[in-house]
Amino acid sequence: MPAVSNDYAVALLRVNKVDRAIAELLVGLKNDPESPFLHKNLASAYARQGKFKQALVHAREATRLDPAVRQNARMMMLYSCASAE
């Protein structure tokens, strides 16, 4: 089920339905709190809303769970911070 939630949330983000994507990702995390991909995508969604504190929490959790996500999460956070300025 978490892969479905993640894939659906990514599709929602692509069509700028950020609130719905966040809701879907939160459901996915209830089922699989150890998914780095759910955390990474939730960080991205929160950053798009300008909720950088929440984004950072989930970006850090994603990289803790899977160090391979680190490069992607760093780039996402740099983009998020640049967009806020």
SVG drawing of the C-alpha trace seen along z (x, -y; Angstrom):
<svg xmlns="http://www.w3.org/2000/svg" viewBox="-7 -37 31 39">
<polyline fill="none" stroke="black" stroke-width="0.4" points="0.0,0.0 2.7,-2.6 4.1,-2.4 0.6,-3.1 0.3,-6.1 3.7,-7.4 3.1,-7.0 -0.3,-8.6 1.1,-11.5 3.8,-12.1 1.2,-12.2 -0.8,-14.7 2.3,-16.9 2.8,-16.9 -0.6,-18.5 -0.1,-20.9 -2.5,-19.2 -0.2,-19.7 -2.7,-19.4 -4.1,-16.2 -0.6,-14.8 0.4,-15.6 -2.7,-13.9 -1.9,-10.8 1.8,-10.8 0.7,-11.1 -1.6,-8.0 1.4,-6.2 3.6,-7.1 1.0,-5.7 1.4,-2.3 5.2,-2.6 6.9,-5.1 10.3,-3.8 9.9,-4.7 12.6,-7.2 10.7,-7.9 7.5,-8.9 9.5,-11.2 11.4,-12.7 8.2,-13.4 6.5,-14.8 9.5,-17.1 9.1,-18.2 5.4,-18.8 5.8,-20.9 8.6,-22.9 6.3,-23.7 3.8,-25.1 6.6,-27.2 6.5,-25.0 10.2,-24.7 10.5,-23.5 8.2,-20.5 10.1,-20.0 13.4,-19.8 12.1,-17.3 11.1,-14.9 14.2,-15.5 16.4,-14.7 14.3,-11.5 14.6,-10.5 18.4,-10.7 18.6,-9.0 16.6,-6.1 18.5,-5.9 21.8,-7.8 21.4,-7.4 18.5,-9.8 20.9,-12.4 22.0,-14.0 18.4,-14.4 17.2,-15.7 20.0,-18.3 19.2,-19.5 15.5,-19.8 16.2,-21.8 18.6,-24.1 15.9,-24.7 13.3,-25.2 15.4,-27.8 16.2,-29.6 12.5,-29.7 11.7,-31.3 13.9,-34.3"/>
</svg>
